[in-house]
C-alpha cells in the first residue's frame, strides 16, 4: 500500500475498464487523462492508497483503498476495489485492514464506516475479514441504471478488538 502517483495512470485506466468497477469512479475513466484526473481528484478530499503486489515484472498496482468524508466526529468513509484478476486472494481484506490501522493510528480517526450492496457477498467478506462489523441494512440506498439496491452498513471502531 502506497500513495498514488501520476505514473500509475495506466493501471487506473485498465482497472476502470472492468464492468463492475466503472461505477466506482465519480466520472467515466476512459482516457489516460481521466485516470490522471482520478488520481489527482483525491487531493484534499481524503486519503487514497494504491494497493500493490510483487509481480513478474516488479511492483503491480491491483487496487485502491481509501478513507474520505472525514467529519468532525473523527469518522471516515472507507472504500476499496481490486482488479478482477487479483480477486480471491485476500488482497482487499488485508489492504482494508491496513488502511483502518493507518486511519486510527496516523490520522486519529475513531470510527470507520463502509457499505456494500447486499447482492455483493464478496465485498461483505472483505469488510468482515477486515474487522468491520455489520450494523444494518439501508433500504433502496443506491440506484444504478434505474434499479434500486439495498446497502449493508459496516463499521469498525478504533477500540474494537483486533
Secondary structure, 3 states (H helix, E strand, C coil): CEECCHHHHHHHHHHCCCCCCHHHCCCCCCCHHHHHHHHHCCCCCEEEEEEEEEECCEEEEEEEEEEECCCCCCEEEEEEEECHHHCCCCHHHHHHHHHHHHHHHCCCCCEEEEEEECCCHHHHHHHHHCCCEEEEEEEEEEEECCEEEEEEEEEEECCCCC
